[in-house]
Amino acid sequence: MKWGIIGTGNMGEVLITAFLNSNLLSQEDLYIHNRTAAKAYAIQNKYPNIHVKENIFELVNKVDTVFLCVKPGDMVDCLREIESILTEKQLVVSITSPLSISEIESLVSCQVARMVPSITNYALAGVSLLSFGSTIDPYRKELFIKKCQNFSEPIEIEENVMRIASDIVSCGPAFFSFLAENYIQDAVKHTEITAEQATLLMEKMFIGFGKLLAENHFTLPELIDKVCVKGGITGVGIASMDKNLNGLFEKLIQQTHHKFKEDKEMIANKMKS
């Protein structure tokens, strides 16, 4: 098994780390390519036995699975560039949600999948969202799912909910980190706690919070109920949040879906050209 990654930006690097640290792949079986070759060589400095291919065709010819980790706007051009050398036995995996499985299948003649990762995969945790093309070999699909279990909990997702699922799984860590950072800043601003103290406590809280969920001690509603004593301080805080959220997450979903629509329209125009 030899895997290749085209695009070594943030998510490409997350996958490289997840594949290697989970022992899913040996360094010798991983090939990477980046438009700016220096970025790929910088990763090779960390993992000296991986293969850097400055020529994209050399990478495709060496591997059985190709992960496309380029920006949505570059995806169509990248697929068109490599289409002529892909074989029906190879698997192309896109990590972007705006380009649908059927659209990918219309551009290439090989087997197709989509895997939307999360930065949590860097820690060999969290979810990876999967969807598969109509021509993928059932054994290949089952094997791919099992491989993803090395660094994540793979969940197969329907096309119609892929965007919101990606918001939760892939964007979620950034969204909740943003909320936590704002909480820390206001705590420092309005109380005598230091930024270092508040940050440490917030990080430890998140670790413990995740452990409660991971070990199935409580559901999210149960956690609220357990901590929120009637008439207590937590209850006052919850009431304040409820009053001041002002449709925060509704607006967030509207904005991410608006950007998703824009990306899909851009891709549709590229496919027509």
C-alpha positions, 0 to 999 in steps of 0.5 A: 500500500502506497499513498500520495498526498497532493497539497501539503497545507494545513490539512495535508500536514494533518493527514501526513502526521495522522498516517505516520503517527498511527503507523497506518503507513511507513514513511517509505510508503508515503509520497507528497507533492506541493506546488511550492516544493519547499513546503514539502521538503520542510515536512521531509525534514521531519520525516526523512524517509517520505518521498517528495515528488516535484513532478505530480505525475511521478507521484500519481504513478507511484501510489495506489491512493491519491489524496487531493488536499488542494483548495476547492478552487484548484480541485478541478484543474488538479483532477484534469491534470492527473486524469490521463494517467489515473487507472481504474485500480487507483483511488482518488480521495478528495478532502473538500466538501464543495466538489461532490462525489458525482462531480469528481466521477465525471472528471476521472475514470478511477475509483473515487472517495471523499474524506473530510478530516479534522485537526483532531485526527492529528491526535489520532482522535475525532471523526473523519467524514466519508462518502464513496463513488458508485464505482468503488470496489466494495472490498476497497471501500471496506479496507479504506474505512478500516484504515481510517480507523487507525487515526479517527472514527470514520463516519459515512455521510450523505451528500445533503448533510456533508456541509453541516457535518463538516462544520461540526467536525472539521470547522468545530475545533476552530469555532469553539477555540474562538469562543474559548479564547474570547472567554479567556480575554474577557475573564482577564479583562474583568477579573484579576485572573492572568491570561496564563492562569485562565488559559491553563484552566480552560485547556484542562477543562476541555480535556476533562470535558472531552474525557467525560464524553469519550467515556460515556459518563454523560450526554451533553444535556446531562452535563448541563443538568448535572452542573446547572443547579437550580438557582445557582451560579451556573444557572445564571450563566446559562440564562445569560448565554441563552439571552445573548446568543442572539441566533449565533449558531443560526447565523454561523450556519447561514454564513458557512452555507453561503460560502459553500454555495459560492464555492460550488458555483465557482466549481460548476463554472470551472467544470463548464470551461 
